[in-house]
Amino acid sequence: MILFLIYVILSSSGIILFKLGSSDLSIKIINNQLNMNFPGLSILGLLCYLGSFVLWMIIISKSDVSFIVPLGLGITNVLILVGSSVVLKEEISLYGIIGIVLILAGTLLINKG
């Protein structure tokens, strides 16, 4: 359970950090050479996402895929939506709120099954 919680936090944090660093991200070809600028937040986001991938491989190797995948994706999506509102100041629409409620309800149903 602890690995799962760390996974969803790393995964959702990675996405938010990618977004925060994306304004300074640049990939260009100059004189036939690839020139890339990865801001610190993008690199931190990548590290979080890579860490979440490693944890995800461990988690799915020890869990029923039909249970853990919907649970992991649902909770991660909710955390990304909430994080984008809190950190990025993005507005959550009525449909977003309804979606959160449905995802959480589905997560509870999967957990009871």
C-alpha positions as CSV (number, residue, x, y, z in Angstrom):
1,M,0.0,0.0,0.0
2,I,2.9,2.4,0.8
3,L,4.4,1.7,-2.6
4,F,1.1,2.5,-4.2
5,L,0.8,5.8,-2.4
6,I,4.4,6.8,-3.4
7,Y,3.6,5.7,-7.0
8,V,0.5,8.0,-7.3
9,I,2.3,10.9,-5.7
10,L,5.4,10.5,-7.9
11,S,3.3,10.0,-11.1
12,S,1.0,13.0,-10.5
13,S,3.9,15.2,-9.3
14,G,5.9,14.3,-12.3
15,I,3.2,15.5,-14.7
16,I,2.7,18.8,-12.7
17,L,6.5,19.4,-12.7
18,F,6.7,18.7,-16.4
19,K,4.1,21.4,-17.0
20,L,5.8,23.9,-14.7
21,G,9.1,23.5,-16.5
22,S,7.6,23.3,-20.0
23,S,7.6,27.1,-20.5
24,D,11.4,27.1,-20.6
25,L,11.8,23.8,-22.5
26,S,13.3,24.1,-26.0
27,I,14.4,21.6,-28.6
28,K,16.0,23.0,-31.7
29,I,18.2,21.9,-34.6
30,I,21.0,24.5,-35.2
31,N,23.7,23.8,-37.8
32,N,22.6,20.1,-38.0
33,Q,23.1,19.7,-34.3
34,L,20.3,19.0,-31.8
35,N,20.2,21.7,-29.1
36,M,18.1,20.9,-26.1
37,N,17.3,23.0,-23.0
38,F,15.7,21.1,-20.2
39,P,14.8,23.3,-17.2
40,G,15.4,21.9,-13.6
41,L,11.6,21.4,-13.0
42,S,11.3,19.3,-16.2
43,I,14.3,17.2,-15.1
44,L,12.8,16.8,-11.6
45,G,9.4,15.8,-13.3
46,L,11.2,13.3,-15.4
47,L,12.9,11.8,-12.3
48,C,9.6,11.6,-10.5
49,Y,8.0,9.9,-13.5
50,L,10.8,7.4,-13.9
51,G,10.6,6.6,-10.2
52,S,6.9,6.1,-10.5
53,F,7.5,3.8,-13.5
54,V,9.8,1.6,-11.5
55,L,7.3,1.4,-8.6
56,W,4.5,0.7,-11.1
57,M,6.4,-2.3,-12.4
58,I,6.9,-3.7,-8.9
59,I,3.2,-3.0,-8.0
60,I,1.7,-4.7,-11.0
61,S,4.0,-7.7,-10.6
62,K,2.5,-8.3,-7.2
63,S,-1.2,-7.3,-7.8
64,D,-4.2,-8.2,-9.9
65,V,-3.9,-6.0,-12.9
66,S,-7.7,-5.8,-13.2
67,F,-7.8,-4.2,-9.8
68,I,-4.6,-2.2,-9.5
69,V,-4.6,-0.5,-13.0
70,P,-8.0,1.2,-12.8
71,L,-7.3,2.1,-9.2
72,G,-3.9,3.6,-10.0
73,L,-5.0,5.5,-13.1
74,G,-8.2,6.8,-11.4
75,I,-6.4,8.1,-8.3
76,T,-3.5,9.5,-10.4
77,N,-6.0,11.3,-12.6
78,V,-7.8,12.9,-9.6
79,L,-4.5,14.0,-8.1
80,I,-3.4,15.6,-11.4
81,L,-6.7,17.4,-11.7
82,V,-6.5,18.7,-8.2
83,G,-2.8,19.5,-8.5
84,S,-3.3,21.4,-11.7
85,S,-6.0,23.5,-9.9
86,V,-3.9,24.1,-6.8
87,V,-0.4,24.5,-8.3
88,L,-1.0,25.6,-11.8
89,K,-4.2,27.7,-11.0
90,E,-6.1,25.9,-13.7
91,E,-9.9,26.0,-13.4
92,I,-11.8,22.8,-12.7
93,S,-15.0,22.8,-14.6
94,L,-18.3,21.3,-13.4
95,Y,-17.6,18.3,-15.7
96,G,-14.2,18.0,-14.0
97,I,-15.8,17.9,-10.6
98,I,-18.4,15.3,-11.8
99,G,-15.5,13.3,-13.2
100,I,-13.7,13.3,-9.9
101,V,-16.8,12.1,-8.1
102,L,-17.3,9.3,-10.7
103,I,-13.7,8.2,-10.5
104,L,-13.7,8.2,-6.7
105,A,-17.0,6.2,-6.7
106,G,-15.6,3.8,-9.2
107,T,-12.4,3.4,-7.1
108,L,-14.6,2.6,-4.1
109,L,-16.6,0.0,-6.1
110,I,-13.4,-1.7,-7.4
111,N,-12.0,-1.7,-3.8
112,K,-15.2,-3.4,-2.5
113,G,-15.1,-6.1,-5.3
